[in-house]
Amino acid sequence: MRRPVTPADVDTFRRVATAAERAAGRAVLGDVVWRDLAQPSDETAVVIARRGTSPLGVLHIGGREGQLEGVRLSPALLPAAPVDETLHELVDAALADQRQRDGGAVELWVFGADRTSDRVAAALGLQHARELWQLRITLPLREAPQWPPGVTIRTFEPGRDEDAWLTVNNRAFASDPDQGGWDRATLEGREREGWFDPSGFLLAVDERGLAGFCWTRLHLAAPPTEPLALGEIYVIGVDPDRQGQGLGRALVVAGLADLHDRHQVSRGMLFVDRSNDATVRLYHSIGFTLARVDRAYRCPC
């Protein structure tokens, strides 16, 4: 039976996740986990795998953001944990909990996925559903943005641009389970995040209105996993009616240039769905290379 998340649960979760991140040399959990734990809902739960009184791994259960129904599972394991056994134990407990709650779709996300996570997921009846690639690039670029005729650039203005941005975002990501279907509450929630900076939220405007955007984010240095600050293209999109004019490439280049010029970062980063071949080719042509593979495994349960 799922019980409310306690401060002690969150403390244990954070200690295990921090140790797992240090051992891996990278993030093992996404922002969605920490947002949910900061304000737990009825869907929120924490599963802890222990040997005696010592934790070996943790798993977050949370309601999905985006357009898919069901819950999202996010694990973190201590370096000393037997990976297959501990991951299997955590996910199996979460699946049993979901079945007790009348089922529904379950999505397990593993950052830095490998054959071990593939094997455990398959043993539990979860199928490989999505793959996100984290790509990185050295800054500054030698390339300058080439804007289509009639396009001008300005920065996002909170209180003015939300509705137009939501319209273009949801058109551009109509079939994307994470980025599509945003509403004003979701966007305004991001605007309240401590990292939000409208100066890094570029809007491309033409005679018909908002044509595209490049929303960037600065990640401060976080040794030892990130010894240097990192500039991220958080979300980038082009209205479907304006595609095919080179606007997407120009926005990527402009966003990276802005990150370098304003923050002096030497590395840029973004995430892309592996199935989006055209976008992957675009990023590779600009100079991005693969840094990490994240996989989602899903079952209807």
C-alpha positions as CSV (number, residue, x, y, z in Angstrom):
1,M,0.0,0.0,0.0
2,R,1.4,3.4,-1.0
3,R,2.0,5.8,1.9
4,P,2.7,9.5,1.9
5,V,6.4,10.5,1.3
6,T,8.1,11.6,4.6
7,P,11.0,14.0,5.0
8,A,13.1,11.0,6.1
9,D,12.2,9.3,2.8
10,V,13.4,12.3,0.8
11,D,16.6,12.6,2.9
12,T,17.4,8.9,2.2
13,F,16.5,9.4,-1.4
14,R,18.8,12.4,-1.8
15,R,21.7,10.8,-0.1
16,V,21.6,7.7,-2.3
17,A,21.0,9.7,-5.5
18,T,24.0,12.0,-4.6
19,A,26.3,9.0,-4.1
20,A,25.0,7.4,-7.3
21,E,25.7,10.6,-9.3
22,R,29.2,10.9,-8.0
23,A,30.0,7.3,-8.8
24,A,28.6,7.6,-12.3
25,G,30.1,11.0,-13.0
26,R,26.8,12.3,-14.3
27,A,23.2,12.9,-13.4
28,V,21.1,9.8,-12.7
29,L,17.8,11.5,-12.2
30,G,15.9,14.3,-14.0
31,D,14.4,17.6,-12.9
32,V,10.9,16.0,-12.9
33,V,11.9,13.9,-9.9
34,W,13.2,16.8,-7.8
35,R,10.2,19.0,-8.7
36,D,7.8,16.2,-7.6
37,L,9.7,15.5,-4.3
38,A,9.7,19.2,-3.5
39,Q,5.8,19.2,-3.6
40,P,4.7,15.5,-3.4
41,S,1.3,14.6,-4.8
42,D,-1.0,11.7,-4.1
43,E,0.9,9.8,-6.9
44,T,4.3,10.4,-5.3
45,A,6.1,7.5,-3.6
46,V,9.6,6.5,-2.8
47,V,10.8,2.8,-2.8
48,I,14.0,2.0,-0.9
49,A,15.9,-1.3,-1.3
50,R,17.8,-2.2,1.8
51,R,20.2,-4.8,3.1
52,G,19.6,-4.8,6.8
53,T,19.2,-1.1,7.7
54,S,21.5,0.1,4.9
55,P,19.9,1.4,1.7
56,L,21.3,0.1,-1.6
57,G,19.0,1.9,-4.0
58,V,16.0,4.1,-4.3
59,L,13.2,4.6,-6.9
60,H,10.9,7.5,-7.3
61,I,7.3,6.9,-8.4
62,G,5.6,10.0,-9.8
63,G,2.8,11.0,-12.0
64,R,3.9,11.6,-15.6
65,E,4.4,15.1,-17.0
66,G,3.2,15.5,-20.5
67,Q,0.5,13.7,-22.5
68,L,0.9,10.1,-21.4
69,E,-1.2,8.6,-18.6
70,G,0.3,6.4,-15.8
71,V,3.4,6.8,-13.7
72,R,7.0,7.3,-14.2
73,L,9.7,5.4,-12.4
74,S,13.2,6.8,-11.8
75,P,15.9,4.7,-10.0
76,A,19.3,5.5,-8.4
77,L,21.6,2.8,-7.0
78,L,24.6,3.0,-4.7
79,P,28.0,2.0,-6.3
80,A,28.2,-1.1,-4.0
81,A,24.7,-2.4,-4.9
82,P,24.3,-5.5,-7.0
83,V,22.8,-3.8,-10.0
84,D,20.6,-6.5,-11.5
85,E,19.2,-7.6,-8.2
86,T,18.6,-4.2,-6.7
87,L,17.1,-2.6,-9.8
88,H,14.9,-5.7,-10.3
89,E,13.7,-5.4,-6.6
90,L,12.9,-1.7,-6.9
91,V,11.0,-1.9,-10.2
92,D,9.2,-5.1,-9.2
93,A,7.9,-3.4,-6.0
94,A,6.8,-0.4,-8.0
95,L,4.9,-2.6,-10.5
96,A,3.2,-4.5,-7.7
97,D,2.1,-1.2,-6.2
98,Q,0.7,0.0,-9.5
99,R,-1.3,-3.2,-10.0
100,Q,-2.8,-2.7,-6.5
101,R,-3.9,0.8,-7.6
102,D,-5.9,-0.6,-10.6
103,G,-3.0,-0.7,-13.0
104,G,-2.2,1.9,-15.7
105,A,0.8,2.5,-17.9
106,V,4.2,2.5,-16.3
107,E,7.3,4.1,-17.7
108,L,10.8,3.3,-16.3
109,W,13.5,5.9,-17.2
110,V,17.1,4.9,-16.8
111,F,19.8,7.5,-17.4
112,G,22.9,6.1,-19.0
113,A,21.0,3.0,-20.0
114,D,23.0,-0.2,-20.9
115,R,22.6,-3.9,-21.4
116,T,22.0,-4.4,-17.7
117,S,18.9,-2.1,-17.7
118,D,17.7,-3.7,-20.9
119,R,18.0,-7.2,-19.3
120,V,16.2,-6.2,-16.0
121,A,13.4,-4.4,-17.9
122,A,12.9,-7.4,-20.2
123,A,12.7,-9.8,-17.2
124,L,10.0,-7.6,-15.7
125,G,8.0,-7.5,-18.9
126,L,8.9,-3.9,-19.8
127,Q,9.6,-3.1,-23.4
128,H,12.0,-0.5,-24.9
129,A,9.8,2.4,-25.7
130,R,11.9,5.6,-26.2
131,E,15.5,6.7,-26.3
132,L,16.8,10.2,-25.6
133,W,20.3,11.2,-26.6
134,Q,22.2,13.8,-24.7
135,L,24.4,15.6,-27.2
136,R,27.2,18.0,-26.4
137,I,29.3,20.5,-28.4
138,T,32.4,22.7,-27.8
139,L,31.8,26.5,-27.8
140,P,32.1,28.9,-29.4
141,L,30.9,27.9,-32.8
142,R,32.5,29.2,-36.0
143,E,29.0,29.4,-37.6
144,A,26.8,32.4,-37.4
145,P,22.9,32.2,-37.6
146,Q,21.4,32.8,-41.0
147,W,17.9,34.0,-40.5
148,P,15.1,33.6,-43.1
149,P,13.9,36.8,-44.7
150,G,11.5,38.8,-42.5
151,V,12.5,37.1,-39.2
152,T,13.5,39.2,-36.2
153,I,14.8,38.1,-32.8
154,R,13.8,39.3,-29.3
155,T,13.7,37.7,-25.9
156,F,10.6,36.3,-24.1
157,E,8.6,38.7,-22.0
158,P,6.8,37.1,-19.0
159,G,3.2,38.2,-18.9
160,R,3.1,38.9,-22.6
161,D,4.3,35.9,-24.6
162,E,2.9,32.9,-22.8
163,D,-0.1,32.3,-25.0
164,A,1.7,32.7,-28.3
165,W,4.5,30.4,-27.0
166,L,2.1,27.7,-25.9
167,T,0.4,27.7,-29.3
168,V,3.7,27.3,-31.2
169,N,5.2,24.8,-28.7
170,N,2.1,22.6,-28.8
171,R,1.9,22.7,-32.6
172,A,5.6,21.9,-32.9
173,F,5.5,19.0,-30.4
174,A,2.0,17.7,-31.1
175,S,3.2,14.1,-31.1
176,D,5.8,14.5,-28.3
177,P,4.7,12.8,-25.0
178,D,6.8,15.1,-22.9
179,Q,6.9,18.5,-24.5
180,G,3.5,18.5,-26.2
181,G,0.3,19.5,-24.5
182,W,1.7,22.1,-22.1
183,D,-0.7,24.5,-20.5
184,R,-0.2,27.9,-18.9
185,A,0.2,26.4,-15.4
186,T,3.1,24.2,-16.7
187,L,4.9,27.1,-18.4
188,E,4.4,29.5,-15.4
189,G,5.7,26.8,-13.1
190,R,9.0,26.8,-15.1
191,E,9.1,30.6,-15.0
192,R,9.1,30.3,-11.2
193,E,12.1,27.9,-11.2
194,G,15.3,29.5,-9.8
195,W,17.2,28.9,-13.1
196,F,14.7,30.6,-15.3
197,D,16.1,33.6,-17.2
198,P,14.0,35.3,-19.9
199,S,17.2,36.8,-21.4
200,G,18.1,33.3,-22.5
201,F,14.6,32.6,-24.1
202,L,14.9,33.7,-27.7
203,L,11.8,34.3,-29.9
204,A,11.9,34.4,-33.7
205,V,9.1,36.6,-35.0
206,D,7.9,37.2,-38.5
207,E,4.9,39.1,-40.0
208,R,2.5,36.4,-38.8
209,G,3.7,36.4,-35.2
210,L,5.8,33.8,-33.3
211,A,7.7,31.6,-35.8
212,G,10.0,29.7,-33.5
213,F,12.0,29.8,-30.3
214,C,15.1,28.7,-28.5
215,W,14.9,28.5,-24.7
216,T,18.2,28.0,-23.0
217,R,19.3,27.2,-19.5
218,L,22.6,27.7,-17.6
219,H,23.8,24.8,-15.4
220,L,26.4,26.1,-12.9
221,A,29.5,24.0,-12.3
222,A,28.8,21.1,-10.0
223,P,32.1,19.3,-9.3
224,P,33.0,16.5,-9.5
225,T,30.3,15.5,-12.1
226,E,30.2,18.8,-13.9
227,P,33.5,20.7,-13.2
228,L,32.5,23.5,-15.6
229,A,29.3,25.4,-16.2
230,L,27.2,24.0,-19.0
231,G,24.8,25.7,-21.4
232,E,21.7,23.8,-22.4
233,I,19.3,24.3,-25.2
234,Y,16.3,23.4,-23.0
235,V,13.5,23.5,-25.6
236,I,13.7,24.6,-29.2
237,G,10.8,24.6,-31.7
238,V,9.7,25.9,-35.0
239,D,6.0,26.4,-36.0
240,P,5.2,23.7,-38.5
241,D,4.1,26.3,-41.1
242,R,7.6,27.8,-41.0
243,Q,9.7,24.7,-41.3
244,G,12.0,24.1,-44.2
245,Q,13.4,27.6,-44.2
246,G,16.5,27.0,-42.1
247,L,15.0,28.7,-39.0
248,G,15.6,25.7,-36.8
249,R,19.4,25.7,-37.5
250,A,19.6,29.4,-37.1
251,L,17.9,29.2,-33.7
252,V,20.3,26.5,-32.5
253,V,23.3,28.5,-33.5
254,A,21.9,31.7,-32.0
255,G,21.1,29.9,-28.7
256,L,24.5,28.5,-28.4
257,A,26.1,31.8,-29.3
258,D,24.0,33.5,-26.6
259,L,25.0,31.0,-24.0
260,H,28.7,31.5,-24.8
261,D,28.6,35.2,-25.1
262,R,26.6,35.9,-21.9
263,H,27.9,33.1,-19.7
264,Q,31.3,32.3,-21.2
265,V,30.5,28.6,-21.2
266,S,32.7,26.3,-23.3
267,R,30.3,23.4,-23.7
268,G,26.7,23.3,-25.0
269,M,24.2,20.5,-24.5
270,L,20.7,19.4,-25.5
271,F,18.5,16.3,-25.6
272,V,16.9,14.8,-28.7
273,D,14.7,11.8,-29.3
274,R,16.7,9.2,-31.1
275,S,13.8,8.5,-33.5
276,N,13.8,12.0,-34.8
277,D,16.3,11.3,-37.6
278,A,16.1,14.7,-39.3
279,T,16.8,16.6,-36.1
280,V,19.6,14.2,-35.1
281,R,21.2,14.9,-38.5
282,L,20.9,18.6,-38.0
283,Y,22.6,18.6,-34.6
284,H,25.4,16.3,-35.9
285,S,25.9,18.7,-38.9
286,I,26.4,21.6,-36.4
287,G,29.0,19.6,-34.5
288,F,27.1,17.9,-31.6
289,T,28.4,14.5,-30.5
290,L,26.8,11.8,-28.3
291,A,27.4,12.0,-24.6
292,R,24.8,9.9,-22.9
293,V,21.9,7.5,-23.8
294,D,18.7,7.5,-21.7
295,R,16.0,4.9,-22.2
296,A,12.4,4.5,-21.3
297,Y,10.9,1.1,-20.8
298,R,7.1,0.8,-20.7
299,C,4.4,-1.7,-20.0
300,P,0.6,-1.3,-19.7
301,C,0.6,-3.2,-16.3
